[in-house]
């Protein structure tokens, strides 16, 4: 069976949870009976890089990379301890192999001359790459990840919910665009960078009223006067409110989990969308594996 290699690239990435999510997702799909995917034939690695070009250069030769210390064993132990009683569905992973890259800061806004599947390059908000014999294809999943978390928290953009956000980076641009496209309204608070493109007047919310969801993408923990706040900080951060989706402050891992699954659906393996684990299930798996690794 061919090797699937997933890497997360950025600076810093030494504590990134993306490799854990990649292995957990593969393991759950293998458990569900998907052909062509095996945990033992998957590598999840971290690449310290300051540009996408540097990350792609380092990706060469990684097919024989050793597994990140302890991750495979921790994921296998999680599935053994908490198996899912699922109906096995005869689906096949069509690629049969793969070289996938997740981009984090400061790489997201540095886009190359690649084919983009969803318009993320225009927003300078690319965070997922697929490398194969067709070249490099890209997508941006920050916005769709936030939409998924908002639905779980009971404030869907599709119902006209108001998002109050602060910041102007790639994640903020992707989120504002996705929120408006889904039918929600936004209230933008000036942060370190101005949000560009600025939403049109019809998409802006009344600044006097409370917002449904608030996100400070500048990571300074500013109270935005929202019913629920989503903390975008998760790399190396302590778990907030036990990871509950019903809390007033949502742990940033929810966004990471949702973004990761969105990359599978939209770019890496859309044929497996129906059998991917849910955000809730993958979050539970992530918290269990992370606790195991921290205790080791």
Short mmCIF file of the C-alpha atoms (twelve columns), coordinates in Angstrom:
data_MODEL
# 
_entry.id   MODEL 
# 
loop_
_atom_site.group_PDB 
_atom_site.id 
_atom_site.type_symbol 
_atom_site.label_atom_id 
_atom_site.label_alt_id 
_atom_site.label_comp_id 
_atom_site.label_asym_id 
_atom_site.label_seq_id 
_atom_site.Cartn_x 
_atom_site.Cartn_y 
_atom_site.Cartn_z 
_atom_site.pdbx_PDB_model_num 
ATOM 1   C CA . UNK A 1   0.000   0.000  0.000   1 
ATOM 2   C CA . UNK A 2   1.332   3.471  -0.902  1 
ATOM 3   C CA . UNK A 3   2.351   5.877  1.813   1 
ATOM 4   C CA . UNK A 4   0.225   8.860  2.812   1 
ATOM 5   C CA . UNK A 5   2.304   11.764 4.122   1 
ATOM 6   C CA . UNK A 6   0.756   14.764 5.869   1 
ATOM 7   C CA . UNK A 7   2.885   17.667 7.050   1 
ATOM 8   C CA . UNK A 8   2.102   20.867 8.884   1 
ATOM 9   C CA . UNK A 9   4.420   23.727 7.990   1 
ATOM 10  C CA . UNK A 10  5.038   27.071 9.617   1 
ATOM 11  C CA . UNK A 11  7.035   28.654 12.410  1 
ATOM 12  C CA . UNK A 12  6.730   27.530 15.112  1 
ATOM 13  C CA . UNK A 13  5.141   24.084 14.628  1 
ATOM 14  C CA . UNK A 14  6.936   22.016 17.252  1 
ATOM 15  C CA . UNK A 15  3.732   21.719 19.319  1 
ATOM 16  C CA . UNK A 16  1.223   21.678 16.475  1 
ATOM 17  C CA . UNK A 17  -1.665  19.237 16.926  1 
ATOM 18  C CA . UNK A 18  -2.252  18.809 13.191  1 
ATOM 19  C CA . UNK A 19  -0.184  15.576 12.993  1 
ATOM 20  C CA . UNK A 20  -2.364  14.044 15.722  1 
ATOM 21  C CA . UNK A 21  -5.534  15.015 13.832  1 
ATOM 22  C CA . UNK A 22  -4.230  13.544 10.572  1 
ATOM 23  C CA . UNK A 23  -3.409  10.191 12.175  1 
ATOM 24  C CA . UNK A 24  -6.659  10.069 14.139  1 
ATOM 25  C CA . UNK A 25  -8.722  10.740 11.018  1 
ATOM 26  C CA . UNK A 26  -6.913  8.040  9.052   1 
ATOM 27  C CA . UNK A 27  -7.332  5.576  11.929  1 
ATOM 28  C CA . UNK A 28  -11.071 6.246  12.218  1 
ATOM 29  C CA . UNK A 29  -11.517 5.850  8.454   1 
ATOM 30  C CA . UNK A 30  -9.595  2.582  8.526   1 
ATOM 31  C CA . UNK A 31  -11.817 1.462  11.413  1 
ATOM 32  C CA . UNK A 32  -14.871 2.314  9.278   1 
ATOM 33  C CA . UNK A 33  -13.636 -0.035 6.565   1 
ATOM 34  C CA . UNK A 34  -12.309 2.462  4.018   1 
ATOM 35  C CA . UNK A 35  -9.949  0.682  1.641   1 
ATOM 36  C CA . UNK A 36  -6.614  2.217  0.747   1 
ATOM 37  C CA . UNK A 37  -5.979  3.900  4.107   1 
ATOM 38  C CA . UNK A 38  -4.008  2.468  7.007   1 
ATOM 39  C CA . UNK A 39  -2.564  4.096  10.081  1 
ATOM 40  C CA . UNK A 40  0.611   2.043  9.645   1 
ATOM 41  C CA . UNK A 41  1.063   3.460  6.135   1 
ATOM 42  C CA . UNK A 42  0.577   7.091  7.153   1 
ATOM 43  C CA . UNK A 43  3.199   9.602  8.229   1 
ATOM 44  C CA . UNK A 44  2.377   12.898 9.926   1 
ATOM 45  C CA . UNK A 45  5.253   15.305 10.334  1 
ATOM 46  C CA . UNK A 46  6.120   18.880 11.238  1 
ATOM 47  C CA . UNK A 47  8.149   21.187 8.989   1 
ATOM 48  C CA . UNK A 48  9.716   24.344 10.391  1 
ATOM 49  C CA . UNK A 49  9.656   26.835 7.518   1 
ATOM 50  C CA . UNK A 50  9.110   30.535 6.938   1 
ATOM 51  C CA . UNK A 51  7.880   30.282 3.319   1 
ATOM 52  C CA . UNK A 52  5.793   27.778 1.337   1 
ATOM 53  C CA . UNK A 53  8.719   27.265 -1.053  1 
ATOM 54  C CA . UNK A 54  10.959  26.297 1.854   1 
ATOM 55  C CA . UNK A 55  8.282   23.924 3.149   1 
ATOM 56  C CA . UNK A 56  7.867   22.258 -0.249  1 
ATOM 57  C CA . UNK A 57  11.619  21.802 -0.578  1 
ATOM 58  C CA . UNK A 58  11.749  20.070 2.793   1 
ATOM 59  C CA . UNK A 59  8.844   17.857 1.783   1 
ATOM 60  C CA . UNK A 60  11.076  16.095 -0.771  1 
ATOM 61  C CA . UNK A 61  12.312  12.772 0.532   1 
ATOM 62  C CA . UNK A 62  9.880   12.622 3.446   1 
ATOM 63  C CA . UNK A 63  8.223   9.385  2.288   1 
ATOM 64  C CA . UNK A 64  10.734  7.492  4.410   1 
ATOM 65  C CA . UNK A 65  10.465  9.815  7.386   1 
ATOM 66  C CA . UNK A 66  10.203  8.202  10.780  1 
ATOM 67  C CA . UNK A 67  6.890   8.693  12.615  1 
ATOM 68  C CA . UNK A 68  6.726   11.640 15.013  1 
ATOM 69  C CA . UNK A 69  7.697   10.194 18.372  1 
ATOM 70  C CA . UNK A 70  4.890   8.283  20.057  1 
ATOM 71  C CA . UNK A 71  2.006   9.602  17.940  1 
ATOM 72  C CA . UNK A 72  1.151   6.366  16.130  1 
ATOM 73  C CA . UNK A 73  1.180   4.390  19.364  1 
ATOM 74  C CA . UNK A 74  -0.962  6.996  21.153  1 
ATOM 75  C CA . UNK A 75  -3.532  7.044  18.340  1 
ATOM 76  C CA . UNK A 76  -3.679  3.242  18.165  1 
ATOM 77  C CA . UNK A 77  -4.174  3.105  21.930  1 
ATOM 78  C CA . UNK A 78  -7.027  5.624  21.713  1 
ATOM 79  C CA . UNK A 79  -8.901  3.538  19.141  1 
ATOM 80  C CA . UNK A 80  -8.382  0.396  21.174  1 
ATOM 81  C CA . UNK A 81  -9.713  2.112  24.300  1 
ATOM 82  C CA . UNK A 82  -12.660 3.816  22.538  1 
ATOM 83  C CA . UNK A 83  -13.674 1.853  19.433  1 
ATOM 84  C CA . UNK A 84  -16.592 3.139  17.374  1 
ATOM 85  C CA . UNK A 85  -19.492 0.847  16.619  1 
ATOM 86  C CA . UNK A 86  -19.873 1.908  13.004  1 
ATOM 87  C CA . UNK A 87  -21.432 0.307  9.984   1 
ATOM 88  C CA . UNK A 88  -18.541 -0.542 7.708   1 
ATOM 89  C CA . UNK A 89  -19.050 1.140  4.357   1 
ATOM 90  C CA . UNK A 90  -17.276 -0.201 1.237   1 
ATOM 91  C CA . UNK A 91  -15.548 3.013  0.163   1 
ATOM 92  C CA . UNK A 92  -12.075 3.406  -1.246  1 
ATOM 93  C CA . UNK A 93  -9.579  6.196  -0.799  1 
ATOM 94  C CA . UNK A 94  -9.230  7.093  -4.467  1 
ATOM 95  C CA . UNK A 95  -5.805  8.711  -4.364  1 
ATOM 96  C CA . UNK A 96  -4.243  5.581  -2.923  1 
ATOM 97  C CA . UNK A 97  -1.434  7.747  -1.626  1 
ATOM 98  C CA . UNK A 98  -0.883  11.397 -0.958  1 
ATOM 99  C CA . UNK A 99  1.362   14.282 -0.064  1 
ATOM 100 C CA . UNK A 100 -0.641  16.809 1.882   1 
ATOM 101 C CA . UNK A 101 0.448   20.036 3.512   1 
ATOM 102 C CA . UNK A 102 -1.307  22.174 6.121   1 
ATOM 103 C CA . UNK A 103 -0.032  25.748 6.356   1 
ATOM 104 C CA . UNK A 104 -0.027  27.783 9.521   1 
ATOM 105 C CA . UNK A 105 1.459   31.174 10.429  1 
ATOM 106 C CA . UNK A 106 3.348   32.859 8.808   1 
ATOM 107 C CA . UNK A 107 2.736   30.937 5.565   1 
ATOM 108 C CA . UNK A 108 -1.015  31.361 5.006   1 
ATOM 109 C CA . UNK A 109 -0.871  34.680 3.184   1 
ATOM 110 C CA . UNK A 110 2.096   33.667 0.993   1 
ATOM 111 C CA . UNK A 111 0.364   32.156 -2.011  1 
ATOM 112 C CA . UNK A 112 2.087   30.671 -5.033  1 
ATOM 113 C CA . UNK A 113 1.011   30.227 -8.641  1 
ATOM 114 C CA . UNK A 114 -1.062  27.151 -7.835  1 
ATOM 115 C CA . UNK A 115 -4.515  25.946 -8.796  1 
ATOM 116 C CA . UNK A 116 -6.982  27.025 -6.092  1 
ATOM 117 C CA . UNK A 117 -10.221 25.098 -5.634  1 
ATOM 118 C CA . UNK A 118 -12.218 27.649 -3.623  1 
ATOM 119 C CA . UNK A 119 -10.980 31.205 -4.151  1 
ATOM 120 C CA . UNK A 120 -8.800  31.259 -1.026  1 
ATOM 121 C CA . UNK A 121 -5.812  32.591 -2.967  1 
ATOM 122 C CA . UNK A 122 -7.690  35.792 -3.770  1 
ATOM 123 C CA . UNK A 123 -8.173  36.284 -0.025  1 
ATOM 124 C CA . UNK A 124 -4.544  35.330 0.689   1 
ATOM 125 C CA . UNK A 125 -5.908  32.686 3.046   1 
ATOM 126 C CA . UNK A 126 -4.601  29.365 1.713   1 
ATOM 127 C CA . UNK A 127 -3.945  26.795 4.450   1 
ATOM 128 C CA . UNK A 128 -4.209  23.378 2.732   1 
ATOM 129 C CA . UNK A 129 -2.197  21.964 -0.164  1 
ATOM 130 C CA . UNK A 130 -2.477  18.743 -2.165  1 
ATOM 131 C CA . UNK A 131 0.617   17.630 -4.057  1 
ATOM 132 C CA . UNK A 132 0.341   14.987 -6.774  1 
ATOM 133 C CA . UNK A 133 1.208   14.308 -10.408 1 
ATOM 134 C CA . UNK A 134 -1.128  17.151 -11.403 1 
ATOM 135 C CA . UNK A 135 0.942   19.675 -9.470  1 
ATOM 136 C CA . UNK A 136 -0.129  21.654 -6.402  1 
ATOM 137 C CA . UNK A 137 -3.765  22.374 -5.615  1 
ATOM 138 C CA . UNK A 138 -4.858  24.560 -2.715  1 
ATOM 139 C CA . UNK A 139 -7.803  25.492 -0.526  1 
ATOM 140 C CA . UNK A 140 -8.582  27.648 2.494   1 
ATOM 141 C CA . UNK A 141 -10.563 26.124 5.357   1 
ATOM 142 C CA . UNK A 142 -10.380 28.718 8.141   1 
ATOM 143 C CA . UNK A 143 -13.767 30.181 7.292   1 
ATOM 144 C CA . UNK A 144 -15.568 26.872 6.818   1 
ATOM 145 C CA . UNK A 145 -14.067 25.687 10.089  1 
ATOM 146 C CA . UNK A 146 -15.511 28.639 11.987  1 
ATOM 147 C CA . UNK A 147 -18.902 28.081 10.329  1 
ATOM 148 C CA . UNK A 148 -18.918 24.475 11.544  1 
ATOM 149 C CA . UNK A 149 -18.004 25.466 15.110  1 
ATOM 150 C CA . UNK A 150 -20.692 28.148 15.138  1 
ATOM 151 C CA . UNK A 151 -23.310 25.581 14.143  1 
ATOM 152 C CA . UNK A 152 -22.200 23.295 16.963  1 
ATOM 153 C CA . UNK A 153 -22.424 26.194 19.410  1 
ATOM 154 C CA . UNK A 154 -25.979 27.020 18.293  1 
ATOM 155 C CA . UNK A 155 -25.196 30.239 16.392  1 
ATOM 156 C CA . UNK A 156 -25.205 29.316 12.693  1 
ATOM 157 C CA . UNK A 157 -24.372 32.005 10.180  1 
ATOM 158 C CA . UNK A 158 -27.043 30.509 7.949   1 
ATOM 159 C CA . UNK A 159 -29.662 31.770 10.420  1 
ATOM 160 C CA . UNK A 160 -28.347 35.333 10.193  1 
ATOM 161 C CA . UNK A 161 -26.129 35.209 13.286  1 
ATOM 162 C CA . UNK A 162 -23.835 38.157 13.961  1 
ATOM 163 C CA . UNK A 163 -20.079 37.593 14.089  1 
ATOM 164 C CA . UNK A 164 -17.925 40.215 15.770  1 
ATOM 165 C CA . UNK A 165 -14.297 39.784 14.806  1 
ATOM 166 C CA . UNK A 166 -11.044 41.583 15.397  1 
ATOM 167 C CA . UNK A 167 -8.045  41.237 13.126  1 
ATOM 168 C CA . UNK A 168 -7.102  41.408 9.476   1 
ATOM 169 C CA . UNK A 169 -4.937  38.356 8.777   1 
ATOM 170 C CA . UNK A 170 -5.663  35.401 6.543   1 
ATOM 171 C CA . UNK A 171 -7.867  33.599 9.061   1 
ATOM 172 C CA . UNK A 172 -9.911  36.752 9.652   1 
ATOM 173 C CA . UNK A 173 -10.333 37.367 5.920   1 
ATOM 174 C CA . UNK A 174 -11.383 33.777 5.281   1 
ATOM 175 C CA . UNK A 175 -13.821 33.793 8.196   1 
ATOM 176 C CA . UNK A 176 -15.468 37.111 7.323   1 
ATOM 177 C CA . UNK A 177 -15.907 36.026 3.701   1 
ATOM 178 C CA . UNK A 178 -17.352 32.608 4.584   1 
ATOM 179 C CA . UNK A 179 -19.660 34.064 7.240   1 
ATOM 180 C CA . UNK A 180 -21.153 36.602 4.844   1 
ATOM 181 C CA . UNK A 181 -21.491 34.066 2.031   1 
ATOM 182 C CA . UNK A 182 -23.404 31.771 4.413   1 
ATOM 183 C CA . UNK A 183 -25.929 34.492 5.241   1 
ATOM 184 C CA . UNK A 184 -24.543 35.966 8.446   1 
ATOM 185 C CA . UNK A 185 -23.559 39.550 9.247   1 
ATOM 186 C CA . UNK A 186 -20.289 40.829 10.646  1 
ATOM 187 C CA . UNK A 187 -19.142 43.585 12.960  1 
ATOM 188 C CA . UNK A 188 -15.443 44.263 12.418  1 
ATOM 189 C CA . UNK A 189 -13.376 45.715 15.257  1 
ATOM 190 C CA . UNK A 190 -10.154 47.406 14.228  1 
ATOM 191 C CA . UNK A 191 -7.114  45.400 15.286  1 
ATOM 192 C CA . UNK A 192 -3.435  45.385 14.389  1 
ATOM 193 C CA . UNK A 193 -4.328  45.100 10.696  1 
ATOM 194 C CA . UNK A 194 -7.277  46.398 8.742   1 
ATOM 195 C CA . UNK A 195 -9.554  43.725 7.299   1 
ATOM 196 C CA . UNK A 196 -9.311  43.731 3.498   1 
ATOM 197 C CA . UNK A 197 -11.542 43.485 1.604   1 
ATOM 198 C CA . UNK A 198 -13.872 45.428 3.873   1 
ATOM 199 C CA . UNK A 199 -17.424 43.961 3.952   1 
ATOM 200 C CA . UNK A 200 -20.086 45.842 2.049   1 
ATOM 201 C CA . UNK A 201 -22.632 47.846 4.002   1 
ATOM 202 C CA . UNK A 202 -25.398 45.242 3.642   1 
ATOM 203 C CA . UNK A 203 -23.208 42.664 5.396   1 
ATOM 204 C CA . UNK A 204 -22.333 44.838 8.388   1 
ATOM 205 C CA . UNK A 205 -24.172 44.449 11.690  1 
ATOM 206 C CA . UNK A 206 -25.325 47.092 14.161  1 
ATOM 207 C CA . UNK A 207 -22.357 47.698 16.443  1 
ATOM 208 C CA . UNK A 208 -24.589 48.610 19.400  1 
ATOM 209 C CA . UNK A 209 -26.224 45.217 19.827  1 
ATOM 210 C CA . UNK A 210 -24.687 42.028 21.193  1 
ATOM 211 C CA . UNK A 211 -23.005 39.629 18.791  1 
ATOM 212 C CA . UNK A 212 -23.680 35.906 18.677  1 
ATOM 213 C CA . UNK A 213 -20.060 34.880 18.207  1 
ATOM 214 C CA . UNK A 214 -16.870 36.823 18.850  1 
ATOM 215 C CA . UNK A 215 -13.317 36.029 17.687  1 
ATOM 216 C CA . UNK A 216 -10.219 38.089 18.423  1 
ATOM 217 C CA . UNK A 217 -7.889  36.863 15.687  1 
ATOM 218 C CA . UNK A 218 -5.135  39.096 17.058  1 
ATOM 219 C CA . UNK A 219 -4.981  36.641 19.948  1 
ATOM 220 C CA . UNK A 220 -5.095  39.242 22.685  1 
ATOM 221 C CA . UNK A 221 -8.219  37.915 24.396  1 
ATOM 222 C CA . UNK A 222 -10.236 41.099 23.926  1 
ATOM 223 C CA . UNK A 223 -13.830 40.834 25.196  1 
ATOM 224 C CA . UNK A 224 -15.905 41.549 22.113  1 
ATOM 225 C CA . UNK A 225 -19.269 41.605 23.855  1 
ATOM 226 C CA . UNK A 226 -20.528 38.389 22.273  1 
ATOM 227 C CA . UNK A 227 -22.696 35.619 23.676  1 
ATOM 228 C CA . UNK A 228 -19.938 33.123 22.855  1 
ATOM 229 C CA . UNK A 229 -16.250 33.743 22.236  1 
ATOM 230 C CA . UNK A 230 -14.089 31.413 20.145  1 
ATOM 231 C CA . UNK A 231 -10.453 31.617 21.224  1 
ATOM 232 C CA . UNK A 232 -8.317  31.168 18.081  1 
ATOM 233 C CA . UNK A 233 -5.219  30.247 20.115  1 
ATOM 234 C CA . UNK A 234 -4.571  26.510 20.411  1 
ATOM 235 C CA . UNK A 235 -0.951  25.667 19.613  1 
ATOM 236 C CA . UNK A 236 0.577   24.770 22.957  1 
ATOM 237 C CA . UNK A 237 -2.324  26.379 24.826  1 
ATOM 238 C CA . UNK A 238 -4.083  24.853 27.828  1 
ATOM 239 C CA . UNK A 239 -7.484  23.299 27.194  1 
ATOM 240 C CA . UNK A 240 -10.268 25.766 27.956  1 
ATOM 241 C CA . UNK A 241 -13.518 24.799 29.676  1 
ATOM 242 C CA . UNK A 242 -12.758 21.083 29.271  1 
ATOM 243 C CA . UNK A 243 -13.324 21.456 25.531  1 
ATOM 244 C CA . UNK A 244 -17.070 21.948 25.964  1 
ATOM 245 C CA . UNK A 245 -18.930 23.310 22.942  1 
ATOM 246 C CA . UNK A 246 -21.557 24.739 25.303  1 
ATOM 247 C CA . UNK A 247 -19.143 27.029 27.145  1 
ATOM 248 C CA . UNK A 248 -19.078 30.826 26.913  1 
ATOM 249 C CA . UNK A 249 -15.469 30.588 25.704  1 
ATOM 250 C CA . UNK A 250 -14.811 27.860 23.127  1 
ATOM 251 C CA . UNK A 251 -11.386 26.261 23.011  1 
ATOM 252 C CA . UNK A 252 -9.496  27.021 19.811  1 
ATOM 253 C CA . UNK A 253 -9.018  23.302 19.187  1 
ATOM 254 C CA . UNK A 254 -12.603 23.253 17.905  1 
ATOM 255 C CA . UNK A 255 -11.539 25.509 15.050  1 
ATOM 256 C CA . UNK A 256 -8.464  23.382 14.346  1 
ATOM 257 C CA . UNK A 257 -10.533 20.182 14.261  1 
ATOM 258 C CA . UNK A 258 -13.174 21.700 11.985  1 
ATOM 259 C CA . UNK A 259 -10.573 23.158 9.617   1 
ATOM 260 C CA . UNK A 260 -8.818  19.818 9.357   1 
ATOM 261 C CA . UNK A 261 -12.014 17.954 8.479   1 
ATOM 262 C CA . UNK A 262 -12.937 20.671 5.988   1 
ATOM 263 C CA . UNK A 263 -9.629  20.071 4.180   1 
ATOM 264 C CA . UNK A 264 -10.473 16.368 3.820   1 
ATOM 265 C CA . UNK A 265 -13.925 17.213 2.438   1 
ATOM 266 C CA . UNK A 266 -12.949 19.975 0.041   1 
ATOM 267 C CA . UNK A 267 -9.469  19.029 -1.159  1 
ATOM 268 C CA . UNK A 268 -7.745  15.881 0.097   1 
ATOM 269 C CA . UNK A 269 -10.416 13.177 -0.123  1 
ATOM 270 C CA . UNK A 270 -13.894 14.514 -0.964  1 
ATOM 271 C CA . UNK A 271 -15.028 10.983 -1.830  1 
ATOM 272 C CA . UNK A 272 -14.811 10.134 1.895   1 
ATOM 273 C CA . UNK A 273 -16.872 13.086 3.163   1 
ATOM 274 C CA . UNK A 274 -19.791 10.877 4.247   1 
ATOM 275 C CA . UNK A 275 -17.660 8.667  6.499   1 
ATOM 276 C CA . UNK A 276 -15.352 11.225 8.093   1 
ATOM 277 C CA . UNK A 277 -15.585 11.450 11.888  1 
ATOM 278 C CA . UNK A 278 -17.696 14.291 13.231  1 
ATOM 279 C CA . UNK A 279 -16.146 17.387 14.777  1 
ATOM 280 C CA . UNK A 280 -17.389 16.244 18.191  1 
ATOM 281 C CA . UNK A 281 -15.907 12.754 17.866  1 
ATOM 282 C CA . UNK A 282 -12.567 13.998 16.536  1 
ATOM 283 C CA . UNK A 283 -12.351 16.607 19.305  1 
ATOM 284 C CA . UNK A 284 -12.887 13.887 21.910  1 
ATOM 285 C CA . UNK A 285 -10.178 11.772 20.286  1 
ATOM 286 C CA . UNK A 286 -7.792  14.719 20.162  1 
ATOM 287 C CA . UNK A 287 -8.267  15.579 23.828  1 
ATOM 288 C CA . UNK A 288 -7.710  11.951 24.848  1 
ATOM 289 C CA . UNK A 289 -4.503  11.574 22.815  1 
ATOM 290 C CA . UNK A 290 -3.191  14.961 23.907  1 
ATOM 291 C CA . UNK A 291 -3.772  14.054 27.562  1 
ATOM 292 C CA . UNK A 292 -1.958  10.752 27.011  1 
ATOM 293 C CA . UNK A 293 1.021   12.453 25.389  1 
ATOM 294 C CA . UNK A 294 1.239   15.126 28.099  1 
ATOM 295 C CA . UNK A 295 1.212   12.439 30.785  1 
ATOM 296 C CA . UNK A 296 3.934   10.364 29.137  1 
# 
